[in-house]
């Protein structure tokens, strides 16, 4: 595991490999999120853009990083083996909410 790497939220203090090679969870002193390898990231960027119609960069993702509060849902839906089974229901609900806030322009005011 790559501890001490730079993330959008600071230096990684802990990290966990998931069951999917190329997806890791990292936490920092203030926040955290999922790192998705450059090989897997294009699928996520395409799914995210289709869902939100938003240009990148965006407040909830940064390159190969997907933050833990909202953007994790796109990682969970694209790579379900990286998450426990119940996460799929939560991820679908989160994506519906993200679509709604983008449709109403809350993140782009």
DOMILO-906012 format. One record per residue: residue in one letter; x, y, z of N, C-alpha, C in turn; residue number from 1. Coordinates in nm, 2 decimals. Last residue first. Layout:
<logu type="a" n_X="X" n_Y="Y" n_Z="Z" ca_X="X" ca_Y="Y" ca_Z="Z" c_X="X" c_Y="Y" c_Z="Z" seq="NUM"/>
...
end
This chain:
<logu type="x" n_X="-2.31" n_Y="2.76" n_Z="-0.96" ca_X="-2.36" ca_Y="2.90" ca_Z="-0.94" c_X="-2.24" c_Y="2.99" c_Z="-0.90" seq="109"/>
<logu type="x" n_X="-2.27" n_Y="2.49" n_Z="-0.98" ca_X="-2.22" ca_Y="2.58" ca_Z="-1.09" c_X="-2.26" c_Y="2.72" c_Z="-1.07" seq="108"/>
<logu type="x" n_X="-2.40" n_Y="2.33" n_Z="-0.81" ca_X="-2.26" ca_Y="2.33" ca_Z="-0.81" c_X="-2.19" c_Y="2.43" c_Z="-0.90" seq="107"/>
<logu type="x" n_X="-2.67" n_Y="2.37" n_Z="-0.88" ca_X="-2.62" ca_Y="2.40" ca_Z="-0.74" c_X="-2.47" c_Y="2.41" c_Z="-0.74" seq="106"/>
<logu type="x" n_X="-2.82" n_Y="2.31" n_Z="-1.11" ca_X="-2.71" ca_Y="2.41" ca_Z="-1.11" c_X="-2.65" c_Y="2.44" c_Z="-0.98" seq="105"/>
<logu type="x" n_X="-3.00" n_Y="2.11" n_Z="-1.14" ca_X="-3.05" ca_Y="2.24" ca_Z="-1.09" c_X="-2.94" c_Y="2.35" c_Z="-1.08" seq="104"/>
<logu type="x" n_X="-2.84" n_Y="1.91" n_Z="-1.23" ca_X="-2.95" ca_Y="1.96" ca_Z="-1.32" c_X="-3.00" c_Y="2.09" c_Z="-1.27" seq="103"/>
<logu type="x" n_X="-2.68" n_Y="1.87" n_Z="-1.01" ca_X="-2.62" ca_Y="1.92" ca_Z="-1.13" c_X="-2.73" c_Y="1.98" c_Z="-1.22" seq="102"/>
<logu type="x" n_X="-2.86" n_Y="1.77" n_Z="-0.83" ca_X="-2.79" ca_Y="1.90" ca_Z="-0.80" c_X="-2.73" c_Y="1.96" c_Z="-0.92" seq="101"/>
<logu type="x" n_X="-2.94" n_Y="1.53" n_Z="-0.97" ca_X="-3.04" ca_Y="1.64" ca_Z="-0.94" c_X="-2.97" c_Y="1.77" c_Z="-0.91" seq="100"/>
<logu type="x" n_X="-2.71" n_Y="1.38" n_Z="-0.98" ca_X="-2.77" ca_Y="1.43" ca_Z="-1.11" c_X="-2.87" c_Y="1.54" c_Z="-1.08" seq="99"/>
<logu type="x" n_X="-2.67" n_Y="1.34" n_Z="-0.71" ca_X="-2.57" ca_Y="1.42" ca_Z="-0.78" c_X="-2.63" c_Y="1.47" c_Z="-0.91" seq="98"/>
<logu type="x" n_X="-2.90" n_Y="1.17" n_Z="-0.65" ca_X="-2.89" ca_Y="1.31" ca_Z="-0.59" c_X="-2.79" c_Y="1.39" c_Z="-0.67" seq="97"/>
<logu type="x" n_X="-2.83" n_Y="0.95" n_Z="-0.81" ca_X="-2.95" ca_Y="1.02" ca_Z="-0.84" c_X="-2.95" c_Y="1.16" c_Z="-0.78" seq="96"/>
<logu type="x" n_X="-2.59" n_Y="0.88" n_Z="-0.67" ca_X="-2.58" ca_Y="0.92" ca_Z="-0.81" c_X="-2.71" c_Y="1.00" c_Z="-0.85" seq="95"/>
<logu type="x" n_X="-2.70" n_Y="0.79" n_Z="-0.43" ca_X="-2.61" ca_Y="0.91" ca_Z="-0.43" c_X="-2.60" c_Y="0.96" c_Z="-0.57" seq="94"/>
<logu type="x" n_X="-2.85" n_Y="0.57" n_Z="-0.51" ca_X="-2.92" ca_Y="0.68" ca_Z="-0.45" c_X="-2.83" c_Y="0.81" c_Z="-0.45" seq="93"/>
<logu type="x" n_X="-2.64" n_Y="0.40" n_Z="-0.60" ca_X="-2.75" ca_Y="0.45" ca_Z="-0.69" c_X="-2.82" c_Y="0.57" c_Z="-0.64" seq="92"/>
<logu type="x" n_X="-2.50" n_Y="0.37" n_Z="-0.35" ca_X="-2.44" ca_Y="0.44" ca_Z="-0.47" c_X="-2.54" c_Y="0.49" c_Z="-0.57" seq="91"/>
<logu type="x" n_X="-2.68" n_Y="0.22" n_Z="-0.20" ca_X="-2.64" ca_Y="0.35" ca_Z="-0.15" c_X="-2.58" c_Y="0.44" c_Z="-0.27" seq="90"/>
<logu type="x" n_X="-2.69" n_Y="-0.01" n_Z="-0.36" ca_X="-2.81" ca_Y="0.06" ca_Z="-0.33" c_X="-2.78" c_Y="0.21" c_Z="-0.29" seq="89"/>
<logu type="x" n_X="-2.41" n_Y="-0.09" n_Z="-0.34" ca_X="-2.48" ca_Y="-0.06" ca_Z="-0.47" c_X="-2.60" c_Y="0.02" c_Z="-0.45" seq="88"/>
<logu type="x" n_X="-2.35" n_Y="-0.15" n_Z="-0.08" ca_X="-2.30" ca_Y="-0.03" ca_Z="-0.13" c_X="-2.37" c_Y="0.01" c_Z="-0.26" seq="87"/>
<logu type="x" n_X="-2.41" n_Y="-0.41" n_Z="-0.02" ca_X="-2.51" ca_Y="-0.31" ca_Z="0.01" c_X="-2.47" c_Y="-0.17" c_Z="-0.04" seq="86"/>
<logu type="x" n_X="-2.17" n_Y="-0.56" n_Z="-0.10" ca_X="-2.30" ca_Y="-0.56" ca_Z="-0.18" c_X="-2.40" c_Y="-0.45" c_Z="-0.15" seq="85"/>
<logu type="x" n_X="-1.87" n_Y="-0.36" n_Z="-0.07" ca_X="-1.96" ca_Y="-0.46" ca_Z="-0.02" c_X="-2.10" c_Y="-0.45" c_Z="-0.09" seq="84"/>
<logu type="x" n_X="-1.65" n_Y="-0.30" n_Z="-0.35" ca_X="-1.73" ca_Y="-0.26" ca_Z="-0.24" c_X="-1.82" c_Y="-0.37" c_Z="-0.19" seq="83"/>
<logu type="x" n_X="-1.53" n_Y="-0.39" n_Z="-0.58" ca_X="-1.44" ca_Y="-0.32" ca_Z="-0.49" c_X="-1.52" c_Y="-0.27" c_Z="-0.36" seq="82"/>
<logu type="x" n_X="-1.72" n_Y="-0.50" n_Z="-0.74" ca_X="-1.64" ca_Y="-0.59" ca_Z="-0.67" c_X="-1.55" c_Y="-0.52" c_Z="-0.56" seq="81"/>
<logu type="x" n_X="-1.83" n_Y="-0.28" n_Z="-0.89" ca_X="-1.90" ca_Y="-0.33" ca_Z="-0.77" c_X="-1.81" c_Y="-0.42" c_Z="-0.68" seq="80"/>
<logu type="x" n_X="-1.74" n_Y="-0.04" n_Z="-1.05" ca_X="-1.65" ca_Y="-0.15" ca_Z="-1.00" c_X="-1.71" c_Y="-0.21" c_Z="-0.88" seq="79"/>
<logu type="x" n_X="-1.93" n_Y="0.15" n_Z="-1.10" ca_X="-1.85" ca_Y="0.10" ca_Z="-1.21" c_X="-1.77" c_Y="-0.03" c_Z="-1.18" seq="78"/>
<logu type="x" n_X="-2.04" n_Y="0.19" n_Z="-0.85" ca_X="-2.13" ca_Y="0.14" ca_Z="-0.96" c_X="-2.05" c_Y="0.09" c_Z="-1.07" seq="77"/>
<logu type="x" n_X="-1.82" n_Y="0.29" n_Z="-0.71" ca_X="-1.89" ca_Y="0.17" ca_Z="-0.66" c_X="-1.97" c_Y="0.11" c_Z="-0.77" seq="76"/>
<logu type="x" n_X="-1.75" n_Y="0.52" n_Z="-0.85" ca_X="-1.65" ca_Y="0.41" ca_Z="-0.84" c_X="-1.72" c_Y="0.28" c_Z="-0.80" seq="75"/>
<logu type="x" n_X="-1.97" n_Y="0.67" n_Z="-0.80" ca_X="-1.94" ca_Y="0.63" ca_Z="-0.94" c_X="-1.84" c_Y="0.52" c_Z="-0.94" seq="74"/>
<logu type="x" n_X="-1.96" n_Y="0.70" n_Z="-0.52" ca_X="-2.07" ca_Y="0.62" ca_Z="-0.58" c_X="-2.04" c_Y="0.58" c_Z="-0.72" seq="73"/>
<logu type="x" n_X="-1.75" n_Y="0.87" n_Z="-0.46" ca_X="-1.73" ca_Y="0.72" ca_Z="-0.44" c_X="-1.84" c_Y="0.64" c_Z="-0.51" seq="72"/>
<logu type="x" n_X="-1.85" n_Y="1.13" n_Z="-0.47" ca_X="-1.79" ca_Y="1.07" ca_Z="-0.59" c_X="-1.76" c_Y="0.92" c_Z="-0.58" seq="71"/>
<logu type="x" n_X="-1.92" n_Y="1.18" n_Z="-0.19" ca_X="-2.02" ca_Y="1.17" ca_Z="-0.30" c_X="-1.96" c_Y="1.09" c_Z="-0.42" seq="70"/>
<logu type="x" n_X="-1.72" n_Y="1.14" n_Z="0.01" ca_X="-1.86" ca_Y="1.17" ca_Z="0.04" c_X="-1.96" c_Y="1.15" c_Z="-0.07" seq="69"/>
<logu type="x" n_X="-1.47" n_Y="1.08" n_Z="-0.09" ca_X="-1.54" ca_Y="0.98" ca_Z="-0.02" c_X="-1.68" c_Y="1.01" c_Z="0.01" seq="68"/>
<logu type="x" n_X="-1.37" n_Y="1.16" n_Z="-0.43" ca_X="-1.38" ca_Y="1.18" ca_Z="-0.29" c_X="-1.48" c_Y="1.09" c_Z="-0.22" seq="67"/>
<logu type="x" n_X="-1.14" n_Y="1.02" n_Z="-0.64" ca_X="-1.28" ca_Y="1.03" ca_Z="-0.63" c_X="-1.31" c_Y="1.04" c_Z="-0.48" seq="66"/>
<logu type="x" n_X="-0.87" n_Y="1.07" n_Z="-0.86" ca_X="-0.92" ca_Y="1.07" ca_Z="-0.73" c_X="-1.07" c_Y="1.10" c_Z="-0.72" seq="65"/>
<logu type="x" n_X="-0.76" n_Y="1.12" n_Z="-1.11" ca_X="-0.78" ca_Y="0.98" ca_Z="-1.07" c_X="-0.83" c_Y="0.96" c_Z="-0.93" seq="64"/>
<logu type="x" n_X="-0.90" n_Y="1.43" n_Z="-1.13" ca_X="-0.82" ca_Y="1.33" ca_Z="-1.20" c_X="-0.85" c_Y="1.19" c_Z="-1.17" seq="63"/>
<logu type="x" n_X="-1.11" n_Y="1.47" n_Z="-0.88" ca_X="-0.99" ca_Y="1.54" ca_Z="-0.93" c_X="-0.90" c_Y="1.43" c_Z="-0.99" seq="62"/>
<logu type="x" n_X="-1.45" n_Y="1.55" n_Z="-0.77" ca_X="-1.34" ca_Y="1.46" ca_Z="-0.82" c_X="-1.23" c_Y="1.54" c_Z="-0.88" seq="61"/>
<logu type="x" n_X="-1.62" n_Y="1.74" n_Z="-0.69" ca_X="-1.62" ca_Y="1.61" ca_Z="-0.61" c_X="-1.52" c_Y="1.51" c_Z="-0.67" seq="60"/>
<logu type="x" n_X="-1.61" n_Y="1.98" n_Z="-0.84" ca_X="-1.58" ca_Y="1.99" ca_Z="-0.70" c_X="-1.57" c_Y="1.85" c_Z="-0.63" seq="59"/>
<logu type="x" n_X="-1.42" n_Y="1.91" n_Z="-1.14" ca_X="-1.54" ca_Y="1.93" ca_Z="-1.07" c_X="-1.52" c_Y="1.92" c_Z="-0.92" seq="58"/>
<logu type="x" n_X="-1.25" n_Y="2.00" n_Z="-1.45" ca_X="-1.26" ca_Y="1.94" ca_Z="-1.32" c_X="-1.39" c_Y="1.98" c_Z="-1.24" seq="57"/>
<logu type="x" n_X="-1.52" n_Y="1.88" n_Z="-1.66" ca_X="-1.42" ca_Y="1.85" ca_Z="-1.55" c_X="-1.31" c_Y="1.96" c_Z="-1.56" seq="56"/>
<logu type="x" n_X="-1.86" n_Y="1.96" n_Z="-1.70" ca_X="-1.73" ca_Y="1.95" ca_Z="-1.75" c_X="-1.63" c_Y="1.93" c_Z="-1.63" seq="55"/>
<logu type="x" n_X="-2.15" n_Y="1.75" n_Z="-1.67" ca_X="-2.06" ca_Y="1.86" ca_Z="-1.62" c_X="-1.93" c_Y="1.84" c_Z="-1.68" seq="54"/>
<logu type="x" n_X="-2.34" n_Y="1.57" n_Z="-1.70" ca_X="-2.33" ca_Y="1.67" ca_Z="-1.80" c_X="-2.24" c_Y="1.78" c_Z="-1.77" seq="53"/>
<logu type="x" n_X="-2.38" n_Y="1.36" n_Z="-1.52" ca_X="-2.39" ca_Y="1.50" ca_Z="-1.47" c_X="-2.39" c_Y="1.60" c_Z="-1.58" seq="52"/>
<logu type="x" n_X="-2.35" n_Y="1.11" n_Z="-1.65" ca_X="-2.45" ca_Y="1.13" ca_Z="-1.54" c_X="-2.48" c_Y="1.28" c_Z="-1.51" seq="51"/>
<logu type="x" n_X="-2.15" n_Y="1.15" n_Z="-1.83" ca_X="-2.28" ca_Y="1.11" ca_Z="-1.88" c_X="-2.39" c_Y="1.14" c_Z="-1.78" seq="50"/>
<logu type="x" n_X="-1.93" n_Y="1.20" n_Z="-1.66" ca_X="-1.98" ca_Y="1.30" ca_Z="-1.75" c_X="-2.12" c_Y="1.28" c_Z="-1.81" seq="49"/>
<logu type="x" n_X="-1.92" n_Y="0.95" n_Z="-1.53" ca_X="-1.95" ca_Y="1.07" ca_Z="-1.45" c_X="-2.00" c_Y="1.18" c_Z="-1.54" seq="48"/>
<logu type="x" n_X="-1.85" n_Y="0.78" n_Z="-1.74" ca_X="-1.98" ca_Y="0.75" ca_Z="-1.67" c_X="-2.02" c_Y="0.88" c_Z="-1.59" seq="47"/>
<logu type="x" n_X="-1.60" n_Y="0.89" n_Z="-1.82" ca_X="-1.71" ca_Y="0.88" ca_Z="-1.91" c_X="-1.85" c_Y="0.87" c_Z="-1.84" seq="46"/>
<logu type="x" n_X="-1.46" n_Y="0.86" n_Z="-1.58" ca_X="-1.48" ca_Y="0.99" ca_Z="-1.63" c_X="-1.59" c_Y="0.99" c_Z="-1.73" seq="45"/>
<logu type="x" n_X="-1.46" n_Y="0.57" n_Z="-1.57" ca_X="-1.53" ca_Y="0.65" ca_Z="-1.47" c_X="-1.56" c_Y="0.79" c_Z="-1.52" seq="44"/>
<logu type="x" n_X="-1.31" n_Y="0.50" n_Z="-1.79" ca_X="-1.45" ca_Y="0.46" ca_Z="-1.78" c_X="-1.52" c_Y="0.54" c_Z="-1.68" seq="43"/>
<logu type="x" n_X="-1.06" n_Y="0.62" n_Z="-1.73" ca_X="-1.14" ca_Y="0.67" ca_Z="-1.84" c_X="-1.28" c_Y="0.62" c_Z="-1.83" seq="42"/>
<logu type="x" n_X="-0.95" n_Y="0.48" n_Z="-1.49" ca_X="-1.01" ca_Y="0.61" ca_Z="-1.48" c_X="-1.10" c_Y="0.65" c_Z="-1.60" seq="41"/>
<logu type="x" n_X="-0.80" n_Y="0.25" n_Z="-1.53" ca_X="-0.95" ca_Y="0.23" ca_Z="-1.50" c_X="-1.02" c_Y="0.37" c_Z="-1.51" seq="40"/>
<logu type="x" n_X="-0.55" n_Y="0.34" n_Z="-1.58" ca_X="-0.61" ca_Y="0.24" ca_Z="-1.68" c_X="-0.76" c_Y="0.23" c_Z="-1.66" seq="39"/>
<logu type="x" n_X="-0.49" n_Y="0.50" n_Z="-1.36" ca_X="-0.51" ca_Y="0.57" ca_Z="-1.49" c_X="-0.57" c_Y="0.47" c_Z="-1.60" seq="38"/>
<logu type="x" n_X="-0.68" n_Y="0.38" n_Z="-1.08" ca_X="-0.56" ca_Y="0.38" ca_Z="-1.17" c_X="-0.59" c_Y="0.45" c_Z="-1.30" seq="37"/>
<logu type="x" n_X="-0.82" n_Y="0.57" n_Z="-0.83" ca_X="-0.85" ca_Y="0.48" ca_Z="-0.94" c_X="-0.74" c_Y="0.49" c_Z="-1.04" seq="36"/>
<logu type="x" n_X="-0.85" n_Y="0.63" n_Z="-0.50" ca_X="-0.76" ca_Y="0.65" ca_Z="-0.61" c_X="-0.80" c_Y="0.54" c_Z="-0.71" seq="35"/>
<logu type="x" n_X="-1.11" n_Y="0.77" n_Z="-0.30" ca_X="-1.06" ca_Y="0.65" ca_Z="-0.38" c_X="-0.97" c_Y="0.70" c_Z="-0.49" seq="34"/>
<logu type="x" n_X="-1.06" n_Y="0.96" n_Z="0.00" ca_X="-1.13" ca_Y="0.92" ca_Z="-0.12" c_X="-1.06" c_Y="0.80" c_Z="-0.19" seq="33"/>
<logu type="x" n_X="-1.07" n_Y="1.22" n_Z="0.25" ca_X="-1.02" ca_Y="1.10" ca_Z="0.19" c_X="-1.10" c_Y="1.07" c_Z="0.06" seq="32"/>
<logu type="x" n_X="-0.97" n_Y="1.45" n_Z="0.52" ca_X="-1.07" ca_Y="1.39" ca_Z="0.42" c_X="-1.01" c_Y="1.26" c_Z="0.36" seq="31"/>
<logu type="x" n_X="-0.78" n_Y="1.53" n_Z="0.70" ca_X="-0.90" ca_Y="1.61" ca_Z="0.69" c_X="-1.01" c_Y="1.54" c_Z="0.60" seq="30"/>
<logu type="x" n_X="-0.56" n_Y="1.36" n_Z="0.71" ca_X="-0.60" ca_Y="1.42" ca_Z="0.84" c_X="-0.74" c_Y="1.49" c_Z="0.83" seq="29"/>
<logu type="x" n_X="-0.68" n_Y="1.10" n_Z="0.48" ca_X="-0.58" ca_Y="1.21" ca_Z="0.53" c_X="-0.63" c_Y="1.26" c_Z="0.66" seq="28"/>
<logu type="x" n_X="-0.70" n_Y="0.79" n_Z="0.32" ca_X="-0.76" ca_Y="0.89" ca_Z="0.41" c_X="-0.64" c_Y="0.98" c_Z="0.45" seq="27"/>
<logu type="x" n_X="-0.78" n_Y="0.60" n_Z="0.03" ca_X="-0.68" ca_Y="0.67" ca_Z="0.11" c_X="-0.75" c_Y="0.77" c_Z="0.20" seq="26"/>
<logu type="x" n_X="-0.84" n_Y="0.30" n_Z="-0.14" ca_X="-0.90" ca_Y="0.40" ca_Z="-0.05" c_X="-0.79" c_Y="0.46" c_Z="0.03" seq="25"/>
<logu type="x" n_X="-0.78" n_Y="0.20" n_Z="-0.48" ca_X="-0.74" ca_Y="0.20" ca_Z="-0.34" c_X="-0.82" c_Y="0.31" c_Z="-0.27" seq="24"/>
<logu type="x" n_X="-0.77" n_Y="0.00" n_Z="-0.76" ca_X="-0.86" ca_Y="0.09" ca_Z="-0.68" c_X="-0.81" c_Y="0.08" c_Z="-0.53" seq="23"/>
<logu type="x" n_X="-0.60" n_Y="-0.18" n_Z="-0.88" ca_X="-0.61" ca_Y="-0.04" ca_Z="-0.94" c_X="-0.70" c_Y="0.05" c_Z="-0.87" seq="22"/>
<logu type="x" n_X="-0.79" n_Y="-0.47" n_Z="-0.85" ca_X="-0.66" ca_Y="-0.41" ca_Z="-0.87" c_X="-0.67" c_Y="-0.28" c_Z="-0.94" seq="21"/>
<logu type="x" n_X="-1.04" n_Y="-0.49" n_Z="-0.62" ca_X="-1.02" ca_Y="-0.47" ca_Z="-0.76" c_X="-0.88" c_Y="-0.40" c_Z="-0.77" seq="20"/>
<logu type="x" n_X="-1.07" n_Y="-0.51" n_Z="-0.35" ca_X="-1.06" ca_Y="-0.64" ca_Z="-0.42" c_X="-1.04" c_Y="-0.62" c_Z="-0.57" seq="19"/>
<logu type="x" n_X="-0.85" n_Y="-0.24" n_Z="-0.24" ca_X="-0.98" ca_Y="-0.30" ca_Z="-0.26" c_X="-0.96" c_Y="-0.44" c_Z="-0.33" seq="18"/>
<logu type="x" n_X="-0.62" n_Y="-0.13" n_Z="0.00" ca_X="-0.64" ca_Y="-0.19" ca_Z="-0.13" c_X="-0.78" c_Y="-0.25" c_Z="-0.13" seq="17"/>
<logu type="x" n_X="-0.61" n_Y="0.16" n_Z="0.19" ca_X="-0.66" ca_Y="0.02" ca_Z="0.18" c_X="-0.67" c_Y="-0.02" c_Z="0.04" seq="16"/>
<logu type="x" n_X="-0.41" n_Y="0.38" n_Z="0.39" ca_X="-0.46" ca_Y="0.33" ca_Z="0.26" c_X="-0.51" c_Y="0.19" c_Z="0.27" seq="15"/>
<logu type="x" n_X="-0.34" n_Y="0.67" n_Z="0.57" ca_X="-0.37" ca_Y="0.53" ca_Z="0.57" c_X="-0.43" c_Y="0.50" c_Z="0.43" seq="14"/>
<logu type="x" n_X="-0.25" n_Y="0.92" n_Z="0.51" ca_X="-0.21" ca_Y="0.87" ca_Z="0.64" c_X="-0.24" c_Y="0.72" c_Z="0.65" seq="13"/>
<logu type="x" n_X="-0.16" n_Y="1.11" n_Z="0.23" ca_X="-0.23" ca_Y="0.99" ca_Z="0.28" c_X="-0.17" c_Y="0.94" c_Z="0.41" seq="12"/>
<logu type="x" n_X="-0.16" n_Y="1.47" n_Z="0.25" ca_X="-0.08" ca_Y="1.34" ca_Z="0.25" c_X="-0.16" c_Y="1.23" c_Z="0.30" seq="11"/>
<logu type="x" n_X="-0.45" n_Y="1.62" n_Z="0.09" ca_X="-0.33" ca_Y="1.62" ca_Z="0.18" c_X="-0.26" c_Y="1.49" c_Z="0.16" seq="10"/>
<logu type="x" n_X="-0.65" n_Y="1.60" n_Z="-0.09" ca_X="-0.69" ca_Y="1.64" ca_Z="0.05" c_X="-0.57" c_Y="1.64" c_Z="0.14" seq="9"/>
<logu type="x" n_X="-0.56" n_Y="1.49" n_Z="-0.32" ca_X="-0.62" ca_Y="1.63" ca_Z="-0.33" c_X="-0.65" c_Y="1.68" c_Z="-0.19" seq="8"/>
<logu type="x" n_X="-0.25" n_Y="1.34" n_Z="-0.21" ca_X="-0.38" ca_Y="1.33" ca_Z="-0.25" c_X="-0.44" c_Y="1.47" c_Z="-0.26" seq="7"/>
<logu type="x" n_X="0.07" n_Y="1.19" n_Z="-0.21" ca_X="-0.01" ca_Y="1.32" ca_Z="-0.21" c_X="-0.14" c_Y="1.29" c_Z="-0.27" seq="6"/>
<logu type="x" n_X="0.15" n_Y="0.92" n_Z="0.02" ca_X="0.14" ca_Y="0.98" ca_Z="-0.12" c_X="0.06" c_Y="1.11" c_Z="-0.11" seq="5"/>
<logu type="x" n_X="0.16" n_Y="0.79" n_Z="0.25" ca_X="0.24" ca_Y="0.90" ca_Z="0.24" c_X="0.24" c_Y="0.97" c_Z="0.10" seq="4"/>
<logu type="x" n_X="0.14" n_Y="0.45" n_Z="0.13" ca_X="0.11" ca_Y="0.55" ca_Z="0.24" c_X="0.20" c_Y="0.67" c_Z="0.22" seq="3"/>
<logu type="x" n_X="0.04" n_Y="0.22" n_Z="-0.07" ca_X="0.12" ca_Y="0.35" ca_Z="-0.09" c_X="0.08" c_Y="0.45" c_Z="0.02" seq="2"/>
<logu type="x" n_X="0.08" n_Y="-0.12" n_Z="0.00" ca_X="0.00" ca_Y="0.00" ca_Z="0.00" c_X="0.09" c_Y="0.12" c_Z="0.00" seq="1"/>
end
